[in-house]
Amino acid sequence: FFWKWVHQMLHDSLDWRNELGSCIDNAKSGQCENKCNSKCECFAKWPQQKEKEWKNIVEHFKKQKDIDQKGFLAVLMKHEIVLEQVLDKDLLLKSIKDTHADAKDIEHIRKMLNVEETSGASSVSGIGGANGQNTTIDKILKH
């Protein structure tokens, strides 16, 4: 479920970017002619829905009992740290590649993650920030 949702969200974000990129850019610059207004309204709802879904996934992840916080590595086995490691860019791409073999999709996702990584964030999968909302997924949804 987790990897399927992540892949689908990344794939959908690429579709939105490809289909509406110029329209969204024109709207931001004040040059939108409203030819794509209904699509833009639909797009505006998409990240809000995905943010809500992602928040629920993170909450569910924090309830997992199999992440054992015992022993000398207990400090490293916090749910936030495990999630950060799972969302590491290279592991994320490998997991998507293992579950969804569309090489073209994976290459586009890799490029998108690289852009997110270089857009001022020191760690693409970091948990820091307000309310711990600094994961790869959070950054993509905010972008």
N, CA, C and O atoms as a GROMACS GRO file, in nm:
protein
  572
    1PHE      N    1   0.082  -0.120   0.000
    1PHE     CA    2   0.000   0.000   0.000
    1PHE      C    3   0.086   0.126   0.000
    1PHE      O    4   0.063   0.217  -0.080
    2PHE      N    5   0.184   0.132   0.089
    2PHE     CA    6   0.268   0.252   0.104
    2PHE      C    7   0.336   0.288  -0.028
    2PHE      O    8   0.324   0.400  -0.076
    3TRP      N    9   0.410   0.191  -0.086
    3TRP     CA   10   0.484   0.222  -0.208
    3TRP      C   11   0.393   0.248  -0.326
    3TRP      O   12   0.424   0.330  -0.412
    4LYS      N   13   0.280   0.180  -0.330
    4LYS     CA   14   0.184   0.206  -0.438
    4LYS      C   15   0.133   0.349  -0.429
    4LYS      O   16   0.124   0.418  -0.531
    5TRP      N   17   0.100   0.396  -0.308
    5TRP     CA   18   0.051   0.532  -0.290
    5TRP      C   19   0.160   0.633  -0.328
    5TRP      O   20   0.133   0.729  -0.400
    6VAL      N   21   0.283   0.609  -0.280
    6VAL     CA   22   0.394   0.701  -0.311
    6VAL      C   23   0.416   0.708  -0.462
    6VAL      O   24   0.426   0.817  -0.517
    7HIS      N   25   0.422   0.594  -0.528
    7HIS     CA   26   0.443   0.593  -0.673
    7HIS      C   27   0.330   0.665  -0.745
    7HIS      O   28   0.356   0.746  -0.834
    8GLN      N   29   0.207   0.637  -0.707
    8GLN     CA   30   0.093   0.698  -0.774
    8GLN      C   31   0.092   0.850  -0.754
    8GLN      O   32   0.062   0.925  -0.846
    9MET      N   33   0.127   0.894  -0.632
    9MET     CA   34   0.132   1.038  -0.605
    9MET      C   35   0.240   1.104  -0.690
    9MET      O   36   0.217   1.210  -0.748
   10LEU      N   37   0.358   1.042  -0.696
   10LEU     CA   38   0.466   1.098  -0.777
   10LEU      C   39   0.429   1.098  -0.925
   10LEU      O   40   0.454   1.195  -0.996
   11HIS      N   41   0.370   0.990  -0.972
   11HIS     CA   42   0.327   0.980  -1.111
   11HIS      C   43   0.221   1.087  -1.142
   11HIS      O   44   0.230   1.156  -1.244
   12ASP      N   45   0.123   1.101  -1.055
   12ASP     CA   46   0.019   1.203  -1.075
   12ASP      C   47   0.078   1.343  -1.075
   12ASP      O   48   0.036   1.428  -1.155
   13SER      N   49   0.175   1.369  -0.987
   13SER     CA   50   0.234   1.503  -0.983
   13SER      C   51   0.308   1.533  -1.113
   13SER      O   52   0.308   1.647  -1.159
   14LEU      N   53   0.370   1.431  -1.172
   14LEU     CA   54   0.434   1.449  -1.303
   14LEU      C   55   0.329   1.479  -1.410
   14LEU      O   56   0.349   1.567  -1.494
   15ASP      N   57   0.218   1.406  -1.406
   15ASP     CA   58   0.111   1.431  -1.503
   15ASP      C   59   0.058   1.573  -1.491
   15ASP      O   60   0.041   1.642  -1.591
   16TRP      N   61   0.033   1.616  -1.367
   16TRP     CA   62  -0.016   1.753  -1.347
   16TRP      C   63   0.085   1.854  -1.401
   16TRP      O   64   0.049   1.949  -1.470
   17ARG      N   65   0.212   1.831  -1.369
   17ARG     CA   66   0.316   1.925  -1.412
   17ARG      C   67   0.324   1.930  -1.564
   17ARG      O   68   0.338   2.037  -1.622
   18ASN      N   69   0.316   1.814  -1.628
   18ASN     CA   70   0.323   1.809  -1.775
   18ASN      C   71   0.201   1.871  -1.841
   18ASN      O   72   0.214   1.946  -1.938
   19GLU      N   73   0.083   1.840  -1.789
   19GLU     CA   74  -0.041   1.887  -1.851
   19GLU      C   75  -0.070   2.034  -1.824
   19GLU      O   76  -0.120   2.105  -1.911
   20LEU      N   77  -0.040   2.080  -1.703
   20LEU     CA   78  -0.081   2.215  -1.664
   20LEU      C   79   0.035   2.308  -1.630
   20LEU      O   80   0.013   2.420  -1.585
   21GLY      N   81   0.158   2.262  -1.650
   21GLY     CA   82   0.274   2.342  -1.612
   21GLY      C   83   0.271   2.484  -1.665
   21GLY      O   84   0.289   2.579  -1.588
   22SER      N   85   0.250   2.500  -1.795
   22SER     CA   86   0.251   2.635  -1.852
   22SER      C   87   0.132   2.716  -1.804
   22SER      O   88   0.144   2.836  -1.782
   23CYS      N   89   0.017   2.652  -1.788
   23CYS     CA   90  -0.102   2.723  -1.739
   23CYS      C   91  -0.079   2.773  -1.596
   23CYS      O   92  -0.111   2.887  -1.564
   24ILE      N   93  -0.025   2.686  -1.512
   24ILE     CA   94   0.001   2.723  -1.373
   24ILE      C   95   0.105   2.834  -1.368
   24ILE      O   96   0.090   2.930  -1.291
   25ASP      N   97   0.211   2.824  -1.449
   25ASP     CA   98   0.313   2.928  -1.453
   25ASP      C   99   0.255   3.061  -1.499
   25ASP      O  100   0.288   3.166  -1.445
   26ASN      N  101   0.166   3.057  -1.601
   26ASN     CA  102   0.102   3.179  -1.649
   26ASN      C  103   0.012   3.240  -1.542
   26ASN      O  104   0.008   3.362  -1.526
   27ALA      N  105  -0.059   3.155  -1.468
   27ALA     CA  106  -0.146   3.205  -1.362
   27ALA      C  107  -0.064   3.273  -1.253
   27ALA      O  108  -0.104   3.376  -1.200
   28LYS      N  109   0.051   3.215  -1.219
   28LYS     CA  110   0.138   3.274  -1.117
   28LYS      C  111   0.192   3.409  -1.164
   28LYS      O  112   0.212   3.499  -1.083
   29SER      N  113   0.216   3.423  -1.294
   29SER     CA  114   0.272   3.547  -1.346
   29SER      C  115   0.164   3.650  -1.379
   29SER      O  116   0.194   3.763  -1.418
   30GLY      N  117   0.037   3.611  -1.363
   30GLY     CA  118  -0.073   3.703  -1.391
   30GLY      C  119  -0.110   3.708  -1.538
   30GLY      O  120  -0.186   3.797  -1.578
   31GLN      N  121  -0.058   3.617  -1.618
   31GLN     CA  122  -0.085   3.617  -1.762
   31GLN      C  123  -0.180   3.506  -1.806
   31GLN      O  124  -0.192   3.477  -1.925
   32CYS      N  125  -0.246   3.444  -1.711
   32CYS     CA  126  -0.336   3.334  -1.744
   32CYS      C  127  -0.460   3.390  -1.813
   32CYS      O  128  -0.518   3.489  -1.769
   33GLU      N  129  -0.501   3.324  -1.922
   33GLU     CA  130  -0.618   3.368  -1.997
   33GLU      C  131  -0.743   3.291  -1.957
   33GLU      O  132  -0.846   3.300  -2.024
   34ASN      N  133  -0.735   3.216  -1.848
   34ASN     CA  134  -0.847   3.138  -1.794
   34ASN      C  135  -0.901   3.032  -1.890
   34ASN      O  136  -1.012   2.984  -1.873
   35LYS      N  137  -0.823   2.996  -1.991
   35LYS     CA  138  -0.866   2.890  -2.082
   35LYS      C  139  -0.865   2.755  -2.012
   35LYS      O  140  -0.936   2.662  -2.050
   36CYS      N  141  -0.784   2.745  -1.910
   36CYS     CA  142  -0.771   2.618  -1.839
   36CYS      C  143  -0.819   2.631  -1.695
   36CYS      O  144  -0.776   2.555  -1.608
   37ASN      N  145  -0.906   2.724  -1.669
   37ASN     CA  146  -0.949   2.753  -1.532
   37ASN      C  147  -1.006   2.632  -1.460
   37ASN      O  148  -0.971   2.608  -1.344
   38SER      N  149  -1.091   2.554  -1.525
   38SER     CA  150  -1.150   2.438  -1.457
   38SER      C  151  -1.044   2.334  -1.421
   38SER      O  152  -1.052   2.271  -1.316
   39LYS      N  153  -0.945   2.317  -1.508
   39LYS     CA  154  -0.835   2.225  -1.478
   39LYS      C  155  -0.752   2.278  -1.361
   39LYS      O  156  -0.709   2.201  -1.276
   40CYS      N  157  -0.730   2.409  -1.358
   40CYS     CA  158  -0.654   2.468  -1.249
   40CYS      C  159  -0.728   2.454  -1.116
   40CYS      O  160  -0.667   2.430  -1.012
   41GLU      N  161  -0.860   2.468  -1.121
   41GLU     CA  162  -0.939   2.450  -0.999
   41GLU      C  163  -0.929   2.306  -0.951
   41GLU      O  164  -0.917   2.281  -0.831
   42CYS      N  165  -0.934   2.213  -1.043
   42CYS     CA  166  -0.921   2.072  -1.009
   42CYS      C  167  -0.782   2.046  -0.951
   42CYS      O  168  -0.768   1.976  -0.851
   43PHE      N  169  -0.680   2.102  -1.015
   43PHE     CA  170  -0.543   2.085  -0.967
   43PHE      C  171  -0.527   2.140  -0.826
   43PHE      O  172  -0.458   2.080  -0.744
   44ALA      N  173  -0.590   2.253  -0.797
   44ALA     CA  174  -0.577   2.316  -0.665
   44ALA      C  175  -0.627   2.223  -0.555
   44ALA      O  176  -0.577   2.228  -0.442
   45LYS      N  177  -0.723   2.139  -0.586
   45LYS     CA  178  -0.778   2.046  -0.487
   45LYS      C  179  -0.689   1.923  -0.469
   45LYS      O  180  -0.688   1.863  -0.361
   46TRP      N  181  -0.616   1.887  -0.572
   46TRP     CA  182  -0.536   1.765  -0.569
   46TRP      C  183  -0.430   1.766  -0.458
   46TRP      O  184  -0.426   1.671  -0.380
   47PRO      N  185  -0.344   1.869  -0.447
   47PRO     CA  186  -0.244   1.866  -0.340
   47PRO      C  187  -0.306   1.865  -0.201
   47PRO      O  188  -0.253   1.802  -0.109
   48GLN      N  189  -0.418   1.934  -0.185
   48GLN     CA  190  -0.485   1.934  -0.055
   48GLN      C  191  -0.529   1.793  -0.018
   48GLN      O  192  -0.512   1.750   0.096
   49GLN      N  193  -0.585   1.722  -0.114
   49GLN     CA  194  -0.629   1.584  -0.090
   49GLN      C  195  -0.509   1.494  -0.059
   49GLN      O  196  -0.513   1.413   0.033
   50LYS      N  197  -0.402   1.510  -0.137
   50LYS     CA  198  -0.283   1.428  -0.116
   50LYS      C  199  -0.215   1.460   0.017
   50LYS      O  200  -0.164   1.370   0.083
   51GLU      N  201  -0.216   1.586   0.058
   51GLU     CA  202  -0.161   1.623   0.189
   51GLU      C  203  -0.239   1.556   0.301
   51GLU      O  204  -0.181   1.507   0.398
   52LYS      N  205  -0.370   1.553   0.287
   52LYS     CA  206  -0.455   1.487   0.386
   52LYS      C  207  -0.426   1.337   0.390
   52LYS      O  208  -0.410   1.278   0.498
   53GLU      N  209  -0.418   1.275   0.274
   53GLU     CA  210  -0.386   1.132   0.267
   53GLU      C  211  -0.249   1.105   0.327
   53GLU      O  212  -0.232   1.009   0.403
   54TRP      N  213  -0.149   1.189   0.293
   54TRP     CA  214  -0.013   1.170   0.343
   54TRP      C  215  -0.009   1.183   0.495
   54TRP      O  216   0.058   1.105   0.563
   55LYS      N  217  -0.080   1.280   0.548
   55LYS     CA  218  -0.086   1.297   0.694
   55LYS      C  219  -0.140   1.170   0.760
   55LYS      O  220  -0.088   1.127   0.863
   56ASN      N  221  -0.243   1.111   0.702
   56ASN     CA  222  -0.299   0.986   0.755
   56ASN      C  223  -0.200   0.870   0.744
   56ASN      O  224  -0.192   0.787   0.834
   57ILE      N  225  -0.125   0.865   0.636
   57ILE     CA  226  -0.025   0.760   0.619
   57ILE      C  227   0.084   0.775   0.724
   57ILE      O  228   0.126   0.676   0.784
   58VAL      N  229   0.131   0.898   0.748
   58VAL     CA  230   0.234   0.922   0.849
   58VAL      C  231   0.183   0.884   0.987
   58VAL      O  232   0.255   0.820   1.065
   59GLU      N  233   0.060   0.922   1.018
   59GLU     CA  234   0.002   0.886   1.148
   59GLU      C  235  -0.007   0.734   1.163
   59GLU      O  236   0.023   0.680   1.269
   60HIS      N  237  -0.048   0.667   1.058
   60HIS     CA  238  -0.055   0.520   1.061
   60HIS      C  239   0.086   0.461   1.080
   60HIS      O  240   0.104   0.366   1.156
   61PHE      N  241   0.183   0.518   1.010
   61PHE     CA  242   0.322   0.472   1.020
   61PHE      C  243   0.371   0.482   1.163
   61PHE      O  244   0.441   0.392   1.211
   62LYS      N  245   0.335   0.590   1.232
   62LYS     CA  246   0.379   0.610   1.371
   62LYS      C  247   0.318   0.509   1.467
   62LYS      O  248   0.368   0.490   1.578
   63LYS      N  249   0.212   0.444   1.426
   63LYS     CA  250   0.144   0.345   1.512
   63LYS      C  251   0.198   0.203   1.493
   63LYS      O  252   0.155   0.111   1.561
   64GLN      N  253   0.290   0.186   1.400
   64GLN     CA  254   0.342   0.052   1.374
   64GLN      C  255   0.414  -0.001   1.497
   64GLN      O  256   0.498   0.067   1.556
   65LYS      N  257   0.381  -0.121   1.533
   65LYS     CA  258   0.438  -0.182   1.653
   65LYS      C  259   0.571  -0.253   1.624
   65LYS      O  260   0.647  -0.282   1.717
   66ASP      N  261   0.599  -0.281   1.496
   66ASP     CA  262   0.720  -0.357   1.464
   66ASP      C  263   0.845  -0.270   1.454
   66ASP      O  264   0.952  -0.322   1.420
   67ILE      N  265   0.834  -0.143   1.481
   67ILE     CA  266   0.951  -0.056   1.488
   67ILE      C  267   0.991  -0.052   1.635
   67ILE      O  268   0.934   0.023   1.714
   68ASP      N  269   1.089  -0.135   1.669
   68ASP     CA  270   1.126  -0.160   1.808
   68ASP      C  271   1.226  -0.057   1.858
   68ASP      O  272   1.336  -0.045   1.803
   69GLN      N  273   1.190   0.016   1.961
   69GLN     CA  274   1.276   0.120   2.018
   69GLN      C  275   1.342   0.069   2.146
   69GLN      O  276   1.327   0.127   2.253
   70LYS      N  277   1.416  -0.040   2.133
   70LYS     CA  278   1.483  -0.101   2.248
   70LYS      C  279   1.631  -0.115   2.219
   70LYS      O  280   1.673  -0.113   2.103
   71GLY      N  281   1.708  -0.129   2.324
   71GLY     CA  282   1.850  -0.155   2.310
   71GLY      C  283   1.930  -0.030   2.280
   71GLY      O  284   1.880   0.082   2.291
   72PHE      N  285   2.056  -0.051   2.243
   72PHE     CA  286   2.146   0.062   2.224
   72PHE      C  287   2.116   0.142   2.098
   72PHE      O  288   2.167   0.254   2.083
   73LEU      N  289   2.035   0.090   2.007
   73LEU     CA  290   1.996   0.164   1.886
   73LEU      C  291   1.858   0.226   1.898
   73LEU      O  292   1.802   0.273   1.798
   74ALA      N  293   1.803   0.228   2.018
   74ALA     CA  294   1.666   0.277   2.037
   74ALA      C  295   1.649   0.419   1.983
   74ALA      O  296   1.545   0.452   1.925
   75VAL      N  297   1.750   0.503   2.002
   75VAL     CA  298   1.739   0.642   1.958
   75VAL      C  299   1.727   0.651   1.805
   75VAL      O  300   1.669   0.746   1.753
   76LEU      N  301   1.782   0.553   1.735
   76LEU     CA  302   1.774   0.552   1.588
   76LEU      C  303   1.648   0.486   1.536
   76LEU      O  304   1.619   0.493   1.417
   77MET      N  305   1.574   0.422   1.622
   77MET     CA  306   1.454   0.348   1.580
   77MET      C  307   1.326   0.425   1.608
   77MET      O  308   1.220   0.364   1.627
   78LYS      N  309   1.334   0.554   1.612
   78LYS     CA  310   1.213   0.635   1.625
   78LYS      C  311   1.141   0.632   1.490
   78LYS      O  312   1.204   0.624   1.385
   79HIS      N  313   1.011   0.637   1.495
   79HIS     CA  314   0.932   0.629   1.372
   79HIS      C  315   0.972   0.736   1.270
   79HIS      O  316   0.978   0.709   1.150
   80GLU      N  317   1.000   0.857   1.318
   80GLU     CA  318   1.036   0.966   1.228
   80GLU      C  319   1.166   0.936   1.154
   80GLU      O  320   1.179   0.965   1.035
   81ILE      N  321   1.262   0.879   1.226
   81ILE     CA  322   1.391   0.848   1.165
   81ILE      C  323   1.377   0.733   1.065
   81ILE      O  324   1.437   0.736   0.958
   82VAL      N  325   1.299   0.633   1.100
   82VAL     CA  326   1.276   0.520   1.008
   82VAL      C  327   1.208   0.571   0.881
   82VAL      O  328   1.245   0.532   0.771
   83LEU      N  329   1.107   0.657   0.897
   83LEU     CA  330   1.038   0.713   0.780
   83LEU      C  331   1.135   0.795   0.695
   83LEU      O  332   1.131   0.790   0.572
   84GLU      N  333   1.221   0.872   0.761
   84GLU     CA  334   1.321   0.951   0.689
   84GLU      C  335   1.409   0.860   0.604
   84GLU      O  336   1.438   0.891   0.488
   85GLN      N  337   1.452   0.748   0.661
   85GLN     CA  338   1.538   0.655   0.587
   85GLN      C  339   1.463   0.587   0.473
   85GLN      O  340   1.520   0.566   0.365
   86VAL      N  341   1.338   0.552   0.496
   86VAL     CA  342   1.257   0.489   0.391
   86VAL      C  343   1.238   0.584   0.273
   86VAL      O  344   1.231   0.540   0.158
   87LEU      N  345   1.231   0.714   0.302
   87LEU     CA  346   1.209   0.813   0.197
   87LEU      C  347   1.339   0.873   0.143
   87LEU      O  348   1.336   0.971   0.068
   88ASP      N  349   1.452   0.814   0.180
   88ASP     CA  350   1.578   0.855   0.120
   88ASP      C  351   1.565   0.844  -0.032
   88ASP      O  352   1.512   0.744  -0.082
   89LYS      N  353   1.612   0.943  -0.104
   89LYS     CA  354   1.590   0.949  -0.249
   89LYS      C  355   1.632   0.821  -0.321
   89LYS      O  356   1.556   0.769  -0.402
   90ASP      N  357   1.751   0.770  -0.291
   90ASP     CA  358   1.799   0.651  -0.362
   90ASP      C  359   1.715   0.528  -0.328
   90ASP      O  360   1.681   0.450  -0.417
   91LEU      N  361   1.682   0.511  -0.200
   91LEU     CA  362   1.598   0.398  -0.160
   91LEU      C  363   1.457   0.412  -0.217
   91LEU      O  364   1.396   0.315  -0.260
   92LEU      N  365   1.407   0.534  -0.217
   92LEU     CA  366   1.275   0.561  -0.273
   92LEU      C  367   1.270   0.522  -0.421
   92LEU      O  368   1.177   0.454  -0.464
   93LEU      N  369   1.370   0.564  -0.496
   93LEU     CA  370   1.374   0.529  -0.639
   93LEU      C  371   1.388   0.378  -0.660
   93LEU      O  372   1.324   0.322  -0.749
   94LYS      N  373   1.471   0.313  -0.578
   94LYS     CA  374   1.487   0.168  -0.590
   94LYS      C  375   1.356   0.097  -0.560
   94LYS      O  376   1.318   0.004  -0.631
   95SER      N  377   1.287   0.140  -0.455
   95SER     CA  378   1.161   0.076  -0.418
   95SER      C  379   1.056   0.094  -0.526
   95SER      O  380   0.980   0.001  -0.557
   96ILE      N  381   1.051   0.213  -0.584
   96ILE     CA  382   0.956   0.237  -0.693
   96ILE      C  383   0.994   0.152  -0.814
   96ILE      O  384   0.907   0.094  -0.880
   97LYS      N  385   1.123   0.144  -0.842
   97LYS     CA  386   1.170   0.064  -0.954
   97LYS      C  387   1.136  -0.084  -0.934
   97LYS      O  388   1.098  -0.153  -1.029
   98ASP      N  389   1.149  -0.132  -0.810
   98ASP     CA  390   1.119  -0.272  -0.780
   98ASP      C  391   0.970  -0.303  -0.794
   98ASP      O  392   0.933  -0.416  -0.828
   99THR      N  393   0.885  -0.205  -0.768
   99THR     CA  394   0.740  -0.231  -0.771
   99THR      C  395   0.674  -0.183  -0.900
   99THR      O  396   0.567  -0.233  -0.936
  100HIS      N  397   0.736  -0.088  -0.970
  100HIS     CA  398   0.678  -0.032  -1.093
  100HIS      C  399   0.792  -0.015  -1.193
  100HIS      O  400   0.874   0.076  -1.179
  101ALA      N  401   0.797  -0.099  -1.293
  101ALA     CA  402   0.913  -0.107  -1.381
  101ALA      C  403   0.912  -0.010  -1.499
  101ALA      O  404   0.991  -0.028  -1.591
  102ASP      N  405   0.829   0.091  -1.501
  102ASP     CA  406   0.825   0.186  -1.611
  102ASP      C  407   0.947   0.279  -1.601
  102ASP      O  408   0.948   0.374  -1.523
  103ALA      N  409   1.049   0.249  -1.681
  103ALA     CA  410   1.176   0.322  -1.674
  103ALA      C  411   1.159   0.471  -1.702
  103ALA      O  412   1.226   0.553  -1.638
  104LYS      N  413   1.073   0.507  -1.794
  104LYS     CA  414   1.051   0.648  -1.828
  104LYS      C  415   0.992   0.723  -1.709
  104LYS      O  416   1.034   0.834  -1.676
  105ASP      N  417   0.894   0.661  -1.644
  105ASP     CA  418   0.834   0.718  -1.523
  105ASP      C  419   0.940   0.740  -1.414
  105ASP      O  420   0.946   0.846  -1.352
  106ILE      N  421   1.021   0.638  -1.394
  106ILE     CA  422   1.121   0.643  -1.288
  106ILE      C  423   1.222   0.753  -1.316
  106ILE      O  424   1.264   0.823  -1.224
  107GLU      N  425   1.261   0.769  -1.441
  107GLU     CA  426   1.356   0.876  -1.477
  107GLU      C  427   1.295   1.013  -1.450
  107GLU      O  428   1.364   1.102  -1.400
  108HIS      N  429   1.168   1.032  -1.483
  108HIS     CA  430   1.102   1.160  -1.456
  108HIS      C  431   1.092   1.185  -1.305
  108HIS      O  432   1.112   1.297  -1.259
  109ILE      N  433   1.062   1.081  -1.229
  109ILE     CA  434   1.053   1.094  -1.083
  109ILE      C  435   1.191   1.128  -1.026
  109ILE      O  436   1.202   1.212  -0.937
  110ARG      N  437   1.296   1.062  -1.077
  110ARG     CA  438   1.432   1.091  -1.032
  110ARG      C  439   1.467   1.238  -1.055
  110ARG      O  440   1.523   1.304  -0.967
  111LYS      N  441   1.433   1.289  -1.172
  111LYS     CA  442   1.460   1.430  -1.202
  111LYS      C  443   1.382   1.522  -1.108
  111LYS      O  444   1.436   1.622  -1.060
  112MET      N  445   1.256   1.488  -1.083
  112MET     CA  446   1.175   1.570  -0.994
  112MET      C  447   1.234   1.570  -0.852
  112MET      O  448   1.240   1.675  -0.788
  113LEU      N  449   1.278   1.454  -0.804
  113LEU     CA  450   1.338   1.447  -0.671
  113LEU      C  451   1.469   1.525  -0.666
  113LEU      O  452   1.499   1.587  -0.564
  114ASN      N  453   1.546   1.522  -0.773
  114ASN     CA  454   1.670   1.599  -0.778
  114ASN      C  455   1.642   1.748  -0.770
  114ASN      O  456   1.713   1.822  -0.702
  115VAL      N  457   1.537   1.793  -0.839
  115VAL     CA  458   1.498   1.934  -0.834
  115VAL      C  459   1.459   1.971  -0.691
  115VAL      O  460   1.501   2.075  -0.640
  116GLU      N  461   1.379   1.886  -0.627
  116GLU     CA  462   1.337   1.913  -0.489
  116GLU      C  463   1.457   1.916  -0.396
  116GLU      O  464   1.462   1.998  -0.303
  117GLU      N  465   1.554   1.828  -0.421
  117GLU     CA  466   1.672   1.820  -0.335
  117GLU      C  467   1.757   1.946  -0.347
  117GLU      O  468   1.814   1.992  -0.248
  118THR      N  469   1.767   2.002  -0.467
  118THR     CA  470   1.852   2.118  -0.489
  118THR      C  471   1.780   2.250  -0.471
  118THR      O  472   1.841   2.356  -0.487
  119SER      N  473   1.652   2.247  -0.437
  119SER     CA  474   1.577   2.372  -0.425
  119SER      C  475   1.588   2.433  -0.285
  119SER      O  476   1.494   2.493  -0.234
  120GLY      N  477   1.705   2.417  -0.224
  120GLY     CA  478   1.728   2.480  -0.094
  120GLY      C  479   1.718   2.386   0.023
  120GLY      O  480   1.745   2.428   0.136
  121ALA      N  481   1.682   2.263   0.003
  121ALA     CA  482   1.670   2.168   0.114
  121ALA      C  483   1.802   2.094   0.130
  121ALA      O  484   1.860   2.050   0.031
  122SER      N  485   1.848   2.080   0.253
  122SER     CA  486   1.974   2.011   0.275
  122SER      C  487   1.956   1.860   0.267
  122SER      O  488   2.051   1.789   0.234
  123SER      N  489   1.838   1.811   0.297
  123SER     CA  490   1.812   1.667   0.292
  123SER      C  491   1.675   1.644   0.231
  123SER      O  492   1.575   1.696   0.281
  124VAL      N  493   1.670   1.568   0.124
  124VAL     CA  494   1.544   1.549   0.055
  124VAL      C  495   1.444   1.471   0.139
  124VAL      O  496   1.323   1.482   0.117
  125SER      N  497   1.491   1.394   0.234
  125SER     CA  498   1.398   1.313   0.312
  125SER      C  499   1.388   1.359   0.456
  125SER      O  500   1.327   1.289   0.538
  126GLY      N  501   1.445   1.472   0.491
  126GLY     CA  502   1.449   1.517   0.629
  126GLY      C  503   1.314   1.528   0.696
  126GLY      O  504   1.212   1.550   0.631
  127ILE      N  505   1.315   1.512   0.827
  127ILE     CA  506   1.192   1.516   0.906
  127ILE      C  507   1.177   1.651   0.974
  127ILE      O  508   1.068   1.683   1.024
  128GLY      N  509   1.282   1.732   0.978
  128GLY     CA  510   1.276   1.859   1.049
  128GLY      C  511   1.171   1.953   0.996
  128GLY      O  512   1.093   1.918   0.908
  129GLY      N  513   1.169   2.074   1.050
  129GLY     CA  514   1.072   2.172   1.006
  129GLY      C  515   0.948   2.171   1.090
  129GLY      O  516   0.937   2.092   1.185
  130ALA      N  517   0.855   2.257   1.057
  130ALA     CA  518   0.732   2.272   1.134
  130ALA      C  519   0.653   2.142   1.136
  130ALA      O  520   0.619   2.088   1.030
  131ASN      N  521   0.624   2.094   1.253
  131ASN     CA  522   0.543   1.973   1.272
  131ASN      C  523   0.601   1.851   1.200
  131ASN      O  524   0.527   1.760   1.164
  132GLY      N  525   0.734   1.849   1.178
  132GLY     CA  526   0.796   1.734   1.113
  132GLY      C  527   0.755   1.717   0.968
  132GLY      O  528   0.767   1.607   0.914
  133GLN      N  529   0.707   1.822   0.904
  133GLN     CA  530   0.658   1.812   0.767
  133GLN      C  531   0.766   1.854   0.668
  133GLN      O  532   0.753   1.956   0.600
  134ASN      N  533   0.871   1.774   0.662
  134ASN     CA  534   0.981   1.807   0.572
  134ASN      C  535   1.029   1.683   0.498
  134ASN      O  536   1.146   1.675   0.459
  135THR      N  537   0.941   1.588   0.478
  135THR     CA  538   0.978   1.468   0.404
  135THR      C  539   0.977   1.498   0.255
  135THR      O  540   0.930   1.603   0.212
  136THR      N  541   1.031   1.406   0.178
  136THR     CA  542   1.028   1.418   0.032
  136THR      C  543   0.886   1.446  -0.016
  136THR      O  544   0.864   1.533  -0.100
  137ILE      N  545   0.792   1.372   0.037
  137ILE     CA  546   0.652   1.385  -0.006
  137ILE      C  547   0.599   1.523   0.029
  137ILE      O  548   0.532   1.586  -0.053
  138ASP      N  549   0.627   1.572   0.151
  138ASP     CA  550   0.581   1.705   0.190
  138ASP      C  551   0.634   1.812   0.095
  138ASP      O  552   0.561   1.902   0.053
  139LYS      N  553   0.762   1.801   0.060
  139LYS     CA  554   0.824   1.901  -0.028
  139LYS      C  555   0.761   1.899  -0.167
  139LYS      O  556   0.736   2.004  -0.226
  140ILE      N  557   0.735   1.780  -0.218
  140ILE     CA  558   0.674   1.770  -0.351
  140ILE      C  559   0.533   1.827  -0.350
  140ILE      O  560   0.493   1.897  -0.443
  141LEU      N  561   0.458   1.797  -0.246
  141LEU     CA  562   0.321   1.849  -0.237
  141LEU      C  563   0.319   2.001  -0.223
  141LEU      O  564   0.229   2.066  -0.276
  142LYS      N  565   0.417   2.057  -0.154
  142LYS     CA  566   0.422   2.203  -0.139
  142LYS      C  567   0.467   2.270  -0.268
  142LYS      O  568   0.431   2.385  -0.294
  143HIS      N  569   0.547   2.200  -0.347
  143HIS     CA  570   0.600   2.255  -0.471
  143HIS      C  571   0.488   2.272  -0.572
  143HIS      O  572   0.512   2.318  -0.684
   0.00000   0.00000   0.00000
